[in-house]
């Protein structure tokens, strides 16, 4: 073989090896290359709602304790605990003595439809007027009372629909009925009353947490996890048109869940790292995987 032929073969081998290397995982941007692959998002204006969370246990929507209307002796008790009753159904009777010494019956009937939760009287027992006789709870829905701080109390709207979440994961649709006009002066908290209809997944005593909207904002939001704090300031790693990293100082605003408002430092369309490794360096070349 002539010397020039050997050189040509070596050159061909050399170029062939370059071509193969460029297609291997170790090539530029490959998993084994020195250029890291990064996830990038673009800054955009979105709307976020700030919420506050309150909670409490479901109680009967209404509870009525039917009392003795006169002094006398209980003659009959017509219901038992756990029994369903309707409006006007007889609960218990009292035999009373009038001034002349004769006995006139007094019948106490249910004023609401629901379930008997407690019977306070027994036949042949003496009762006084106003004494508790039978308690009936309304089973058509539930009430929940909670508290809210003074900084949020007047940012919420009563009468609006809300969604509660039970400990077991069930969601319950309800309404915010009422907010107290003044706080508890010892705690500084205002009272809230919610109403939930009866339905699957709801029961008395169940703990329910409720997220209430208190503010809405529009702007550029980024995940709090992408912020880097240095020298008392916050920075975001951005990606230049040349696909190199640039740290950008930003001014942050209110926090909305996992996101934070960027008041200054990012413009619409800017590319920023949506996930950081803490190994980023200024002017580091990267391969972009844009979300």
C-alpha positions, 0 to 999 in steps of 0.5 A: 500500500502506498503511504498516501493510501494509508493516510487516507484510510486513517483520515477516513477512520478518524472522520468515521469515529467523529460521526459515530461519537456524535450519535452516541449518548456521550455526544453533546446533550447526551446523558453522558456528555458534559453539557447538562440537560435542564427543564425550562419554563417560560414566564407568563402572566397568569391568575392565582387565587389566595385562600385561607383554610378553616375547619370544624366538625359537622353539627346538626343544621338545627336542634330543638329541645321540646320542653314541658309546657306546664307543671305536671306528671308525665303520662306517656313518652311516645318516642325513643332515641334514634327514632325518625319523627315528622312535624306534629308527631306526638313526643310526650304527654303531661297530666296537669292539675288546674286550680280546681283540682281537675286534670287536663292533658297537655300534648307536646308535638315535634316542631321539626322533622328529624331524629330524636337525639335525646329523651329527657323525661320518663313516664310517671315522673313529675316535670316543671314547666320549661324542663327539657323533654325530647330533643330532635335534630334536623337531619336535612343538612349540617352546620359547621362553625369555625373562626377566621383571623381579622386580616382575612375576615372582611376579604371573604364573601358570605353567601358564596359556594364553598367546597369542604374536604373531609378527613377521608378525602370526600368533598362536600359542597356547601355555602358560607352563610354568616360571618360575625359582625364583631370578633371574640375580643379575647382571641381577635377571631371572627366566627363563620357559619357554613351549611352543608346538605345531607348526602353521601360521605357526610355524617355528624361529628365529621371534621371538614377543612374548607379553603376560602378565597380571600384574594386574587392576583394577576402576574408572573408566578414561579414555583417557590422551589426555583428561587435561590437566595444569596446575600439577602436577595432572591435570584432565578436561573434564566437561560439565554438565547445562547443556551447558557445560564444567567442568574437574574435578581428578582423582587418577590411578592405574595405567596399563593400556595406553592407559587410566588409572585415575581414583581420585578426581574422577569419579563413575559417570555423569559426562559427560567429553570423550572427545576434546579439542582443547586449545581448551576453556575453562571454562563454554564452551557445547557441543553434545553428541555422546554415544558 
